[in-house]
Amino acid sequence: MNALLRRALVSTAGLALVLSMTAACGKAGGDKKDSAASGDTTSIGLLLPENASSVRYESFDRPFIEAKVKALCAQCKVLYNNAEGSAAKQKQQFDTLLTQGVKVIILDAFNAKSTQGWVQEAAAKGVKVLAYDRLATGPVSAYVSFDNEKVGELQGQALLDALGPQAPDANIVMINGDEADPNAAQFKSGAHKVLDGRIKKVVYEQSGQWDPTVAGQKISAAVTELGKNGFQAVYSANDGMAGAIITQLKGSGIKVPVGGQDAGLDAVQRVVGGDQAFTIYKAYKPLADNAAELAVDLLQGKDVKSVASSTVDSDTDKSIPAKLLDAKVVTKANIKDTVIADGLYKASDICTADYAAACAAASLK
């Protein structure tokens, strides 16, 4: 075999090897693409709305959900993000989860009315969305929350109880939640159902937008408009706003019953100290546990109706499988039987130096 022929054979063999490797690489790339298209079957997205007006999301919802998912599915992981009060940021986080290929997203929408397109896009890609706490618009696969109208009824009744015999002659200020949040509308509706006809009048009603700063501004405007004696109680849709309202009222020398919601530690301390009349305790662990169970069932293709025992309607969809939980009123008289009995807080958490005397008077120490 002459040198020219040997060089030709070597060249041909080299070309064949290169073509073979290229084909193999192309096949490997194809497998990777197919894998991405099939989605991530071990990850669950978790998107929570904010961390400024309520401490509950970082302190309770997130860790409880993560722990329950792990208990139900050892190989599963939770991909978490917080929108920090921005619907635009939450949309980016949602899109990122879709790009990552997750097949289930637990969504507590910052603006539930804006999610229809998001959820439709997810559904088109075979991604299941579980609406958590707030009922997102769009074809969600399931919903877990509290019976929010009943929560509003509890708030209204607790405010009546705080007023006692003065209730029929009382004027009330109402600082509601964000109008973009369907829960806020249900809280408001439930509260009105109980209050209307049993008080003299709601003399000032505004949205506090779930923002303590805004709520403080609104109550200041109410005091300016109505005068210091122009109202006898304040309905606040949550504890974050209630804290700001109480601060403003104290600065104006006004002492009236103020109620809230969420049973945050600072709110429970205000209840013990007598600054806040009540809060609403929504047991976060059962809520989070049910959400985790529904998410894992969705991930594994199981029927969610074993957990979601009822249905609800949103603005866009009907008969959504739902799990609705009950809430409780927390007053100074039953702190020991509610948030302490359930292990949400220890007496030592509540009874810091500033509240030692109040705790002793309430038999919490």
Secondary structure as UniProt FT lines:
FT   HELIX           3..38
FT   STRAND          40..48
FT   HELIX           57..61
FT   HELIX           62..72
FT   TURN            74..75
FT   STRAND          77..82
FT   TURN            84..85
FT   HELIX           87..100
FT   STRAND          102..107
FT   HELIX           112..114
FT   HELIX           116..124
FT   TURN            125..126
FT   STRAND          128..132
FT   STRAND          142..146
FT   HELIX           148..163
FT   HELIX           164..169
FT   STRAND          171..176
FT   TURN            179..180
FT   HELIX           182..195
FT   TURN            196..198
FT   STRAND          201..207
FT   TURN            209..210
FT   HELIX           212..226
FT   TURN            228..229
FT   STRAND          233..236
FT   HELIX           239..251
FT   TURN            252..253
FT   STRAND          258..259
FT   HELIX           265..273
FT   STRAND          278..281
FT   HELIX           284..299
FT   TURN            300..301
FT   HELIX           304..306
FT   STRAND          310..312
FT   STRAND          320..325
FT   STRAND          328..330
FT   HELIX           332..334
FT   HELIX           336..340
FT   TURN            341..343
FT   HELIX           347..350
FT   HELIX           353..355
FT   HELIX           356..361
FT   TURN            362..363
//
